[in-house]
């Protein structure tokens, strides 16, 4: 029997580099990706037939995007690429892949999980109104489909994506009503030394801010979201400015987010132990710098194993692939390993600075008003979750989920989970890690009942 | 944590049975400590399908099931919440003509127990439940059966018991049970010691381990029923449906989600871990569609399972120990303990305090396995 090919889940920066590395070593990995085209979120490619230049689509990162896409396209004959395919469960060396209405079992011996990240949000009053998007969602609409989520968009929250997406909208001719940062200016200034280590990344951030200012766009920091308002759809955003005044700004869309959270369901189903990461304020799969996990043959790379950005994802994908080669007893370039690990360590120091500049506002999440819907799938308010927290004795977030239904719906807490854990911890008056971690349950995303099974 | 507790009765296991026992003991003024390894209702009691069903049971279980059904009807009065119990009806479907005879025979057999079943022919089924597919050829309706939310039941009993004065310890893993004269001495991993006059073993899939410590070896196997739930759909299906042979069961809750089960997941009793199996979930989905074709348009949002104790004759062990005075067992409910749970707590309380119960339970005697071994 021929040896099973390695498997890579995700065709973003980490997955693509991993694929290239394995292919270069003469292996023909299976690359499974949920998206119809490779590139991941940051280097997402528009559907076939859309003709826009790399410069238009990716700005400063055009060269990187082109390089990554060309790398992947160049692998076409060397890998087994399966786009439009959802890995919805995996255990004991078998994964279940849904594609075109059929679920297929694929056996694996070793697997690199590079599923990426999603927007991290904090619910606020009115956030379920039509017209309220995540920053990432607003960016995808622009990048993939060339359309804007609104003609007058308020960008709100924190994190590098806030300024980047606002800038991309402004540049594309979309109406930017305001860019409102929840982080106080003073926090950013304090974080400056750490940020400066980021060099080019930091410079890009400054440039976006300057460009937005030059366009005369309303910009503020240290704001607090009060509510999205509107009848049937959003028509205004109400917030409190840094000086404490209540402000209302007319808009037809709001794009908001507070950085990213790692997609960890597959790592969970692979039974990798998790540990609380205080920098990211999230439970993450345990791994070493090479991406090896305590589960033999399972590797993690990219934002799915901890948010570090696209550059780090490329390095981590390559490093994980080299680890896989080492563990298969194949030759891996030792000098290259050293270089990758040095670069990954450097980025991780810069990440610490970024987290300080754009901290996840735990206090904002803890204070979500009682009447605000926290879990939109199940319609559970923050107050109901708090009541559940009080009803349980020494329980954790899984217990509160069982009682309140928070996190039990379509998204399986991928949206509300980070905030729900904070609300729980605050209600129980315990540190966030003590609130526990919602266990992943298959399917990773909803699957139709009517699938054929092979 | 070093702690010494004394109680009239120690209960090991915080499922519905254990929590109901604690409540009933308190209602009789007896002091009680309950030790639960994880959280109350964390295993079979909390992760099952949620069927509150008498129909289809082994006849020996019917008196107990009848008593339980009476309690389900006044759960609000007993524990302060109805746990989403609905007497929505349970329909057992025949999918072959031969199975119709089976339904008829069962209907006649349960009549003496006071259980009324209504047989529905194909046309009656279609007119009452137009959403059923062609697979079903007849059905048997038990109007007083229904469904409840399993996640709420054991915790509700635990809360009520605690409010009535029971000591309930979660995350308290029992590592040793010893005898000291007439007393039981139970120790937990974090050094809680409970001394009691009576010991109630309601440890579910782990019940046989405690029985074995007292020389009662029973062949308790383990099973993890594989469950799935869909996104919310418009509410169309009121009764809880099962089939002859038991391969698939399906119900809908008024908020719209459809819950179905069939087949087994992975049960790892040693590590207290259970997982649904993807292939089993897909097979159950196909069966659910055959039963209710409109489900083909729905999506499964979650699958789960839990660990249940299973006896070879598929009825539980309930009753006094045959070796040790003061020790009482109730475990191995073989996949259908949810409905019985509240009543088993009442029965155990009677056994411990009065030495007898009005509910016939002879069939569940632990001695039945000893006899089997002697014959062999």
Interface residues (C-beta under 8 A of the other chain):
Chain A: X88 X89 X91 X96 X103 X105 X391 X392 X393 X394 X395 X399 X402 X403 X408 X409 X410 X412 X441 X442 X443 X446 X447 X448 X449 X450 X451 X453
Chain B: X39 X46 X151 X152 X155 X159 X170 X171 X230 X231 X275 X276 X278 X279 X281 X282 X283 X285 X286 X288 X289 X295 X296 X297 X298 X299 X300 X301 X302 X303 X304
